[in-house]
């Protein structure tokens, strides 16, 4: 698994997609909600304009992924806090118990190779998170310092543009590799 090249971002759209379905009566508008267990991260990333010397490493990186075949690590460089914590939870849990110092709702952390967000701090010993745990954790350290997740390209195609000033532009979509 490769790390994404350190070239910075111009913009990043993060999305948390849930496998939830809603059925609505056409007559009464009553709704039934079906919440399935699937939740994953999705993102669109635009890199800053790059000169050929920097663009070469990005081109090689994307070529090495072979479309959706290989995975990479990626995080948002703005998701960085001084919080610390250890947590325990079962696979698919959305609540972690443990010790959480300085953690607040909206903080991101890495647990293993997965990226999570805190949705609620219940107490100094319990937090709610999304997406659900991918693996069981028992007193596992939560990494709040530039956390990353494991991603794959959203499609098998990657493209970039080059302008007359020899600046390269890259925009790509990726999804969490589960």
C-alpha positions in Angstrom: 0.0 0.0 0.0 1.5 3.3 -1.1 1.2 6.7 0.7 -0.2 9.5 -1.4 2.6 11.9 -2.6 3.1 14.9 -0.4 2.1 17.7 -2.8 -0.8 19.3 -0.9 -4.4 19.9 -1.8 -6.2 22.8 -3.4 -9.5 21.4 -2.3 -11.0 18.2 -0.8 -14.7 17.1 -0.6 -15.2 14.5 2.1 -18.4 12.5 2.2 -19.7 9.8 4.5 -22.1 7.5 2.6 -24.5 5.4 4.5 -26.4 2.4 3.1 -29.8 3.7 4.3 -33.0 3.3 2.3 -36.3 5.2 2.7 -39.7 3.9 1.5 -42.5 6.4 1.3 -46.2 5.9 0.8 -47.4 7.9 -2.2 -50.8 8.4 -0.5 -49.9 9.2 3.1 -46.3 10.2 2.8 -45.6 7.9 5.8 -42.0 6.8 5.7 -40.2 3.6 6.7 -36.4 3.8 7.1 -34.1 0.8 6.5 -30.7 1.3 8.1 -28.2 -1.2 6.7 -24.8 -1.6 8.3 -22.8 -0.2 5.3 -21.0 3.2 5.9 -17.9 4.4 4.0 -15.8 7.4 3.2 -15.8 9.0 -0.2 -13.7 12.0 -1.4 -12.9 14.2 -4.4 -9.5 15.8 -4.3 -8.0 18.6 -6.4 -4.3 19.1 -6.3 -2.6 22.4 -6.7 -1.1 23.2 -10.2 2.2 21.2 -10.4 5.3 21.8 -12.5 6.5 18.8 -14.4 9.1 17.9 -11.7 6.4 17.4 -9.1 3.8 16.1 -11.5 6.0 13.2 -12.5 5.7 11.6 -9.1 1.9 12.0 -9.1 1.6 10.5 -12.6 3.8 7.6 -11.5 1.7 7.1 -8.3 -1.6 7.0 -10.2 -0.2 4.7 -12.9 1.1 2.3 -10.1 -2.4 2.0 -8.7 -3.7 0.2 -11.8 -7.1 1.8 -11.5 -9.0 0.3 -8.6 -6.7 -2.6 -8.1 -4.3 -1.1 -5.5 -4.9 1.0 -2.4 -3.2 4.0 -0.8 -3.2 6.0 2.4 -4.6 9.5 2.4 -5.7 12.0 5.1 -6.7 15.6 5.2 -3.7 17.7 6.3 -6.1 20.0 8.3 -7.3 17.1 10.5 -4.8 17.4 13.2 -5.5 17.7 16.9 -3.6 17.2 20.2 -6.3 14.8 21.6 -5.1 11.5 22.8 -7.1 8.3 23.5 -7.4 4.6 23.7 -10.5 2.7 22.8 -12.2 -0.6 23.0 -15.1 -1.8 20.8 -16.4 -4.8 18.8 -16.4 -5.0 15.0 -19.2 -2.7 13.6 -19.4 -0.8 17.0 -20.2 2.9 16.8 -19.4 3.5 20.5 -15.9 3.2 21.9 -15.1 3.0 25.6 -11.7 3.9 27.0 -9.9 7.1 27.8 -10.2 10.2 25.7 -8.4 13.4 26.6 -9.1 16.6 24.6 -11.3 14.8 22.1 -14.4 16.7 20.8 -17.1 15.9 18.3 -15.8 16.5 14.8 -12.3 15.3 15.5 -10.8 12.7 13.2 -8.6 9.8 14.3 -7.0 6.7 12.8 -7.5 3.3 14.2 -5.4 0.7 12.4 -5.8 1.6 8.7 -9.3 3.2 9.0 -10.3 6.8 9.4 -13.0 7.7 11.8 -14.8 10.9 13.0 -16.1 11.4 16.5 -19.9 12.2 16.4 -20.4 12.7 20.1 -18.4 12.7 23.3 -20.6 10.9 25.9 -18.1 11.2 28.7 -14.3 11.1 29.3 -14.6 7.3 28.8 -17.1 6.9 25.9 -17.3 8.4 22.4 -19.6 7.7 19.4 -17.9 7.4 16.0 -18.5 6.9 12.3 -18.0 4.8 10.3 -18.4 1.7 12.5 -15.2 -0.1 13.6 -13.8 -2.2 10.8 -11.9 -4.4 13.3 -12.3 -5.1 17.0 -10.2 -2.9 19.3 -9.1 -3.6 22.8 -7.3 -0.7 24.4 -6.1 0.4 21.0 -4.4 3.8 20.6 -6.3 6.3 18.6 -4.1 8.5 16.3 -5.3 12.1 16.2 -2.1 13.4 14.5 -2.7 13.7 10.8 -4.9 10.6 10.7 -5.2 8.7 7.4 -7.4 6.0 6.0 -7.0 3.4 3.3 -8.5 4.4 -0.1 -8.8 3.2 -3.7 -9.7 5.1 -6.8 -13.5 5.4 -7.4 -13.0 4.4 -11.1 -10.4 2.6 -13.2 -9.6 5.7 -15.1 -7.4 8.6 -14.0 -6.7 11.7 -16.1 -4.9 15.0 -15.8 -4.5 18.2 -17.8 -1.5 20.2 -18.9 -1.7 23.9 -19.8 0.5 26.0 -22.0 2.6 27.1 -19.0 3.4 23.4 -18.4 1.4 23.3 -15.2 -0.3 19.9 -14.5 -3.8 19.7 -13.0 -5.1 16.6 -11.1 -8.6 15.9 -9.8 -9.6 12.5 -8.7 -12.3 10.6 -6.7 -11.6 7.9 -4.2 -13.5 5.7 -1.8 -12.6 4.0 1.4 -11.1 0.5 0.8 -13.0 -1.8 3.1 
